Amino acid sequence: MYEQRKKPLLSKALFFRRVLVHAMYSFIAILVALGIGVMGYHWLGELPWVDSILNASMILGGMGPVDSLQGDAAKLFSSGYALFSGLFFIGIATLLVGPFAHRLLHSLHIDDES
């Protein structure tokens, strides 16, 4: 996916395209993760759709839940979703920083032939 050590740096246009592709994958992953949370809070937590979106967004963003849940299944889901969200945040950050980190490291390892 990325260029090898001996290859030249990508042009700015191709690098920008790579960053956009990574951002698109991140956005899709966030939508899927948010959808899982919204459905879980709606069906297991028996919250209205808007409250489900609010709770899932707050947990996924690392802020914490807004509403208290009553059932055991809802509490277990909320706990699992919170743990998932913490690891998910790290994954998305890695996906977004990856192209920049690779370009920096690649530029440091280019053989200077002059």
Backbone as a chain_set.jsonl record, in Angstrom:
{"seq": "MYEQRKKPLLSKALFFRRVLVHAMYSFIAILVALGIGVMGYHWLGELPWVDSILNASMILGGMGPVDSLQGDAAKLFSSGYALFSGLFFIGIATLLVGPFAHRLLHSLHIDDES", "coords": {"N": [[0.825, -1.186, 0.0], [1.912, 1.244, 0.8], [4.741, 3.146, -0.387], [7.966, 1.693, -0.974], [11.155, 1.722, 0.795], [13.254, 2.388, -0.978], [11.97, 3.723, -2.998], [10.874, 6.871, -4.467], [9.482, 9.782, -2.737], [5.933, 10.202, -2.638], [4.088, 12.286, -4.901], [2.67, 15.507, -4.077], [-0.025, 15.618, -4.766], [-0.775, 12.89, -5.017], [-0.227, 12.084, -2.422], [-2.085, 13.642, -1.005], [-4.395, 12.453, -1.978], [-4.1, 9.922, -0.831], [-4.376, 10.591, 1.878], [-7.025, 11.489, 1.859], [-8.35, 9.071, 1.225], [-7.772, 7.557, 3.512], [-9.121, 9.15, 5.39], [-11.723, 8.822, 4.461], [-12.138, 6.05, 4.917], [-11.959, 6.124, 7.691], [-14.18, 7.716, 8.356], [-16.289, 6.083, 7.453], [-15.924, 3.88, 9.154], [-16.439, 5.108, 11.615], [-19.147, 5.76, 11.287], [-20.262, 3.164, 11.154], [-19.568, 2.142, 13.709], [-20.912, 3.996, 15.321], [-23.529, 3.453, 14.513], [-23.855, 0.828, 15.506], [-23.767, 1.374, 18.245], [-26.0, 3.092, 18.525], [-28.142, 1.409, 17.787], [-27.887, -0.562, 19.772], [-28.314, 0.902, 22.176], [-30.896, 1.749, 21.655], [-32.459, -0.634, 21.292], [-31.663, -2.435, 23.364], [-31.328, -0.779, 25.598], [-33.709, 0.497, 25.568], [-34.181, 3.154, 24.844], [-35.323, 6.252, 23.364], [-34.822, 7.071, 19.846], [-33.35, 9.482, 19.431], [-32.173, 9.922, 21.948], [-30.662, 7.622, 22.039], [-28.83, 8.074, 19.979], [-27.501, 10.271, 21.093], [-26.35, 9.127, 23.47], [-24.72, 7.084, 22.356], [-22.999, 8.633, 20.768], [-21.733, 10.19, 22.707], [-20.408, 8.235, 24.243], [-18.769, 7.067, 22.269], [-17.227, 9.254, 21.628], [-15.784, 9.526, 23.934], [-16.754, 10.837, 26.155], [-18.622, 9.838, 27.973], [-21.613, 8.227, 29.316], [-25.005, 9.538, 29.033], [-27.677, 8.992, 29.83], [-29.035, 6.91, 32.426], [-29.13, 3.373, 32.523], [-31.466, 0.646, 32.753], [-31.907, -2.235, 32.568], [-30.116, -5.409, 32.866], [-28.969, -6.427, 30.502], [-28.758, -4.12, 28.957], [-26.944, -2.642, 30.481], [-24.683, -4.278, 30.366], [-24.214, -4.191, 27.615], [-23.641, -1.445, 27.358], [-21.307, -1.259, 28.843], [-19.554, -2.951, 27.377], [-19.598, -1.57, 24.945], [-18.414, 0.823, 25.677], [-15.79, -0.017, 26.291], [-15.049, -1.0, 23.779], [-15.197, 1.413, 22.35], [-13.083, 2.915, 23.384], [-10.801, 1.529, 22.445], [-11.37, 1.685, 19.76], [-11.125, 4.415, 19.235], [-8.348, 4.722, 19.402], [-7.607, 3.166, 17.196], [-8.768, 4.589, 15.023], [-7.429, 7.011, 15.247], [-4.858, 6.144, 14.643], [-5.239, 5.334, 11.996], [-5.725, 7.787, 10.78], [-3.385, 9.251, 11.29], [-1.441, 7.725, 10.175], [-0.654, 8.035, 7.291], [0.776, 10.478, 7.396], [2.777, 9.964, 9.289], [4.139, 7.902, 7.97], [5.059, 9.257, 5.688], [6.8, 11.124, 6.826], [8.719, 9.419, 8.078], [9.563, 8.02, 5.814], [10.699, 10.068, 4.314], [12.928, 10.591, 5.846], [14.471, 8.375, 5.413], [15.22, 8.256, 2.774], [17.629, 7.662, 0.358], [20.273, 9.805, -0.157], [21.537, 10.754, -3.08], [23.21, 12.686, -4.035]], "CA": [[0.0, 0.0, 0.0], [2.825, 2.38, 0.847], [5.945, 2.974, -1.195], [9.096, 1.082, -0.277], [12.233, 2.614, 1.213], [14.058, 2.829, -2.125], [11.131, 4.493, -3.926], [10.799, 8.304, -4.12], [8.264, 10.24, -2.067], [4.779, 10.467, -3.501], [3.816, 13.695, -5.192], [1.705, 16.076, -3.129], [-1.38, 15.255, -5.193], [-1.018, 11.494, -4.637], [-0.253, 12.023, -0.965], [-3.381, 14.181, -0.609], [-5.375, 11.406, -2.29], [-3.949, 8.888, 0.198], [-4.963, 11.121, 3.111], [-8.487, 11.465, 1.679], [-8.806, 7.677, 1.307], [-7.735, 7.194, 4.929], [-10.204, 9.873, 6.053], [-12.977, 8.186, 4.057], [-12.246, 4.803, 5.682], [-12.218, 6.49, 9.086], [-15.558, 8.182, 8.436], [-17.157, 4.902, 7.323], [-15.793, 3.104, 10.39], [-17.141, 5.841, 12.669], [-20.582, 5.58, 11.06], [-20.623, 1.792, 11.534], [-19.475, 2.039, 15.165], [-22.006, 4.781, 15.876], [-24.755, 2.7, 14.253], [-23.921, -0.271, 16.478], [-24.131, 1.967, 19.53], [-27.377, 3.606, 18.484], [-29.074, 0.265, 17.826], [-27.798, -1.19, 21.095], [-29.0, 1.732, 23.165], [-32.333, 1.803, 21.353], [-33.13, -1.912, 21.501], [-31.374, -3.02, 24.677], [-31.555, 0.225, 26.63], [-35.077, 0.988, 25.39], [-34.166, 4.612, 24.772], [-35.758, 6.781, 22.064], [-33.745, 7.156, 18.858], [-32.499, 10.666, 19.649], [-31.379, 9.65, 23.149], [-29.706, 6.576, 21.668], [-27.759, 8.743, 19.23], [-26.755, 11.085, 22.053], [-25.535, 8.262, 24.314], [-23.689, 6.426, 21.544], [-22.029, 9.66, 20.381], [-20.96, 10.588, 23.886], [-19.506, 7.13, 24.591], [-17.786, 6.937, 21.195], [-16.339, 10.41, 21.724], [-15.019, 9.455, 25.171], [-17.298, 11.732, 27.181], [-19.384, 9.081, 28.963], [-23.052, 8.128, 29.038], [-25.887, 10.609, 29.484], [-28.814, 8.388, 30.528], [-28.774, 5.674, 33.161], [-29.843, 2.245, 31.939], [-32.131, -0.131, 33.787], [-31.764, -3.688, 32.461], [-28.77, -5.977, 32.89], [-28.468, -6.521, 29.129], [-28.395, -2.765, 28.538], [-25.734, -2.253, 31.204], [-23.576, -5.05, 29.796], [-23.935, -3.612, 26.303], [-23.003, -0.15, 27.55], [-19.942, -1.527, 29.298], [-18.804, -3.456, 26.226], [-19.484, -0.511, 23.945], [-17.437, 1.786, 26.186], [-14.462, -0.605, 26.086], [-14.839, -0.995, 22.335], [-14.998, 2.787, 21.898], [-11.735, 3.335, 23.75], [-9.868, 0.931, 21.485], [-11.745, 2.202, 18.447], [-10.53, 5.743, 19.131], [-6.926, 4.53, 19.105], [-7.522, 2.678, 15.822], [-9.086, 5.664, 14.086], [-6.317, 7.967, 15.308], [-3.757, 5.527, 13.9], [-5.576, 5.37, 10.58], [-5.606, 9.164, 10.292], [-2.005, 9.73, 11.421], [-0.578, 6.821, 9.425], [-0.006, 8.582, 6.089], [1.726, 11.533, 7.765], [3.93, 9.324, 9.935], [4.889, 7.189, 6.945], [5.752, 10.229, 4.826], [7.923, 11.663, 7.598], [9.756, 8.395, 8.207], [10.084, 7.728, 4.485], [11.576, 11.166, 3.895], [14.172, 10.477, 6.603], [15.228, 7.205, 4.958], [15.538, 8.329, 1.348], [19.074, 7.763, 0.117], [20.668, 11.029, -0.838], [22.522, 10.334, -4.073], [24.034, 13.794, -4.501]], "C": [[0.874, 1.256, 0.0], [4.049, 2.089, 0.005], [7.081, 2.428, -0.32], [10.183, 2.117, 0.013], [13.006, 3.187, 0.032], [13.277, 3.68, -3.12], [11.112, 5.964, -3.513], [9.496, 8.622, -3.379], [7.139, 10.418, -3.085], [4.678, 11.955, -3.782], [2.774, 14.202, -4.191], [0.273, 15.692, -3.478], [-1.709, 13.811, -4.792], [-1.057, 11.324, -3.124], [-1.591, 12.545, -0.442], [-4.487, 13.165, -0.871], [-5.314, 10.299, -1.238], [-4.591, 9.339, 1.51], [-6.491, 11.108, 3.014], [-9.054, 10.055, 1.777], [-8.817, 7.216, 2.766], [-8.853, 7.886, 5.702], [-11.558, 9.26, 5.71], [-13.185, 6.875, 4.82], [-12.557, 5.087, 7.146], [-13.669, 6.914, 9.27], [-16.536, 7.011, 8.354], [-17.113, 4.074, 8.6], [-16.52, 3.791, 11.542], [-18.648, 5.69, 12.51], [-21.05, 4.187, 11.475], [-20.617, 1.639, 13.053], [-20.601, 2.82, 15.848], [-23.334, 4.065, 15.674], [-24.934, 1.539, 15.213], [-24.364, 0.259, 17.838], [-25.565, 2.445, 19.578], [-28.379, 2.461, 18.564], [-29.061, -0.419, 19.186], [-28.529, -0.399, 22.159], [-30.504, 1.781, 22.922], [-33.027, 0.492, 21.712], [-32.875, -2.512, 22.878], [-31.655, -2.039, 25.812], [-32.944, 0.817, 26.602], [-35.153, 2.512, 25.466], [-34.739, 5.054, 23.428], [-34.554, 6.973, 21.138], [-32.793, 8.325, 19.127], [-31.62, 10.46, 20.879], [-30.336, 8.573, 22.882], [-28.528, 7.166, 20.905], [-26.882, 9.559, 20.179], [-25.829, 10.213, 22.901], [-24.409, 7.604, 23.537], [-22.61, 7.424, 21.13], [-21.143, 10.048, 21.552], [-19.972, 9.487, 24.285], [-18.404, 7.018, 23.537], [-16.786, 8.087, 21.225], [-15.535, 10.452, 23.013], [-15.555, 10.31, 26.303], [-18.06, 10.984, 28.279], [-20.866, 9.114, 28.661], [-23.832, 9.313, 29.606], [-27.013, 10.04, 30.329], [-28.367, 7.153, 31.297], [-29.664, 4.574, 32.577], [-30.376, 1.353, 33.046], [-31.823, -1.627, 33.728], [-30.31, -4.143, 32.487], [-28.155, -6.041, 31.493], [-28.0, -5.148, 28.635], [-27.106, -2.309, 29.216], [-24.515, -3.002, 30.678], [-23.206, -4.526, 28.404], [-23.18, -2.297, 26.451], [-21.554, -0.31, 27.993], [-19.061, -1.999, 28.141], [-18.585, -2.391, 25.17], [-18.471, 0.543, 24.386], [-16.014, 1.26, 25.999], [-14.096, -0.619, 24.603], [-14.489, 0.417, 21.847], [-13.606, 3.299, 22.234], [-10.695, 2.805, 22.789], [-10.122, 1.442, 20.071], [-11.121, 3.573, 18.21], [-9.05, 5.644, 18.762], [-6.747, 4.077, 17.654], [-7.77, 3.762, 14.79], [-7.967, 6.709, 14.08], [-5.126, 7.43, 14.523], [-4.008, 5.595, 12.4], [-5.411, 6.773, 9.998], [-4.17, 9.682, 10.323], [-1.048, 8.93, 10.538], [0.087, 7.407, 8.191], [1.039, 9.647, 6.407], [2.98, 10.942, 8.404], [4.784, 8.593, 8.906], [5.679, 8.154, 6.074], [6.968, 10.818, 5.549], [9.054, 10.643, 7.694], [10.384, 8.065, 6.854], [11.04, 8.833, 4.03], [12.91, 11.125, 4.642], [15.059, 9.341, 6.105], [15.561, 7.202, 3.465], [17.043, 8.487, 1.208], [19.36, 9.026, -0.668], [21.811, 10.686, -1.797], [23.396, 11.482, -4.562], [25.281, 13.963, -3.652]], "O": [[0.596, 2.214, -0.722], [4.359, 0.933, -0.283], [7.141, 2.668, 0.886], [10.124, 3.248, -0.47], [13.373, 4.362, 0.049], [13.876, 4.298, -4.0], [11.312, 6.277, -2.339], [8.545, 7.841, -3.394], [7.381, 10.745, -4.247], [5.133, 12.78, -2.989], [2.085, 13.413, -3.544], [-0.548, 15.467, -2.588], [-2.798, 13.542, -4.285], [-1.828, 10.517, -2.604], [-2.169, 11.952, 0.469], [-5.413, 13.033, -0.07], [-6.349, 9.794, -0.803], [-5.271, 8.556, 2.173], [-7.172, 10.756, 3.977], [-10.125, 9.859, 2.352], [-9.762, 6.561, 3.204], [-9.468, 7.277, 6.576], [-12.442, 9.185, 6.564], [-14.282, 6.615, 5.316], [-13.336, 4.365, 7.768], [-14.315, 6.512, 10.238], [-17.507, 6.961, 9.108], [-18.15, 3.615, 9.077], [-17.15, 3.122, 12.361], [-19.356, 5.511, 13.502], [-22.112, 4.043, 12.08], [-21.549, 1.073, 13.624], [-21.173, 2.357, 16.834], [-24.179, 4.069, 16.569], [-26.042, 1.288, 15.685], [-25.223, -0.328, 18.497], [-26.266, 2.225, 20.565], [-29.351, 2.53, 19.317], [-30.11, -0.813, 19.695], [-29.279, -0.963, 22.954], [-31.291, 1.845, 23.866], [-34.071, 0.503, 22.365], [-33.797, -3.048, 23.493], [-32.161, -2.429, 26.864], [-33.324, 1.558, 27.509], [-36.065, 3.078, 26.07], [-34.653, 4.311, 22.45], [-33.412, 7.029, 21.594], [-31.574, 8.168, 19.058], [-30.436, 10.794, 20.849], [-29.243, 8.614, 23.446], [-27.375, 6.808, 21.147], [-25.656, 9.533, 20.071], [-24.646, 10.526, 23.038], [-23.27, 7.566, 24.001], [-21.426, 7.089, 21.141], [-19.933, 10.215, 21.395], [-18.826, 9.778, 24.626], [-17.229, 6.887, 23.882], [-15.618, 7.902, 20.881], [-14.684, 11.327, 23.174], [-14.875, 10.491, 27.314], [-18.13, 11.466, 29.41], [-21.329, 9.92, 27.854], [-23.382, 9.992, 30.529], [-27.283, 10.539, 31.421], [-27.449, 6.444, 30.885], [-30.805, 4.823, 32.188], [-29.815, 1.303, 34.141], [-31.507, -2.224, 34.757], [-29.396, -3.379, 32.176], [-26.973, -5.747, 31.314], [-26.967, -5.037, 27.974], [-26.27, -1.659, 28.588], [-23.435, -2.424, 30.557], [-22.027, -4.432, 28.061], [-22.195, -2.06, 25.752], [-20.68, 0.435, 27.552], [-17.952, -1.5, 27.956], [-17.514, -2.315, 24.567], [-17.749, 1.095, 23.555], [-15.127, 2.01, 25.593], [-12.972, -0.289, 24.226], [-13.588, 0.587, 21.025], [-13.012, 4.04, 21.45], [-9.805, 3.541, 22.361], [-9.189, 1.609, 19.285], [-10.645, 3.86, 17.112], [-8.562, 6.391, 17.913], [-5.844, 4.547, 16.963], [-7.058, 3.843, 13.789], [-7.605, 7.229, 13.025], [-4.46, 8.183, 13.814], [-3.095, 5.879, 11.624], [-5.001, 6.923, 8.848], [-3.783, 10.474, 9.464], [0.032, 9.41, 10.196], [1.305, 7.286, 8.052], [2.079, 9.708, 5.751], [4.099, 11.36, 8.105], [6.012, 8.654, 8.96], [6.841, 7.898, 5.756], [8.031, 10.988, 4.953], [10.211, 10.966, 7.423], [11.594, 7.854, 6.76], [12.076, 8.55, 3.428], [13.922, 11.583, 4.112], [16.266, 9.343, 6.348], [16.128, 6.233, 2.96], [17.655, 9.336, 1.856], [18.759, 9.278, -1.713], [22.918, 10.366, -1.365], [24.247, 11.273, -5.427], [26.088, 14.856, -3.91]]}, "num_chains": 1, "name": "protein.A"}
